[in-house]
């Protein structure tokens, strides 16, 4: 959310945001629909190469991967034990199925490939450029505006939350497992919702006062460069090869 990965001067950072969005969508769609293990293994090198080419901070990338794999890890506890099929062994009297392990492995590969591609292509682009690109790709204006304002004001809501929590602590609040704690957190959430609603109304009224009519006008537009076409062609060819290997469409 802090756009730390968008700061850079590599070829990946300079790539036309419109092409980044198109490739990220195409790659994610192919990987999400693919179910062949070799195809999913071949999907990983492309985003990894892009991340290395962009010279992104390894710690920042690993932090994002850990957040995703914390959820994926739960599947490794449930799928092998709850999926019916050929038994590989048993844990505590529960059979570990070969099919369950295979599905857990496929989901892990899919999740990591899509997240790495999003980091390499989308996180290396400032939000205003992404919003501009979505507008050029003819996405509905309302969806583009919602994306922009959610990103813009989530930080404001976070600041409101921190101030409210600090005020609660100053007044001697200590969270416990009792009704008072639950009621206090319910009041906190309700207060944030009310303040967010009031702020959104004020922002909208201020925009109307400045002549906003549902459309953003921009002065600087994207310029398609030759190396944009070369990089995009290479990425699209890799994605197409994955589709050919999975479905044999050619």
Phi, psi and omega in degrees: 000341181269002178058030182296325182283348181280351181270109181180169182232018181287170178297328178292319178296323185275352181299143181307121181303329178298318179290325177298315181296316180297315181292320178298318179293316181294314180297314180297321180295315180296315182293320181294326182272340181289147177228004177275129182299317177300322180296317180294326176292323179285344179284336185291322185300325183300304179295328179295315179298320179295320179295318177294321179294324180282350179056049180282156179295117183302324181294319180295320179294315181295325178300316180291323178293322180295323180297322180285316184288345173297325176282321180297327181301327179298327180295329180289344176273328188259316185298309181298331182270336184253358182264130181279141179161200182294128183279131175263339182171195180217148176230115180059034180087355179258133182282139175262116185270146178295320180295321178296317177297319181296317179293321177297320178295319180296316180296322178297315179295317179300310183300314183291322179295316181291319179294317179297321178294321178295320178296314184292323187260321185264319181289344177272009180240128176302150185299320182297328176289322177296316179297318178298317180295317179298323178295318179293331179276010172069030172288152180304136183302323183296320178294319179296317179295319179299317178300313183296314184288326176299316179293319184295320189255359175295330177291323178295318179295323178297319178296319177299318180297315182296320178295319180294318179295320178297319179297322178294319180292321178300327180275010174088015181287131174229120183295132176223175176267068178219174184296324180299318179295315180298320180293322181295317179292326176296318176297321180298312179297316179299319178297318179296320179296316180295314180296322179295319179296315179297317181294318180299323179293319180293319179296317180296318178295322178295323178293320178296322178296334180266011174089018180292130181234028177089011181216134176265133177257131181241147181267324182258128180246162181289149176240122180283125182248158181303318182291337174299315180295321181294313180295317181296320179297320179295316179294318180295323179295319178297315180296319179296321178298321177298317178295321179295317179296325183282312189244352180059048187283350179250000000 
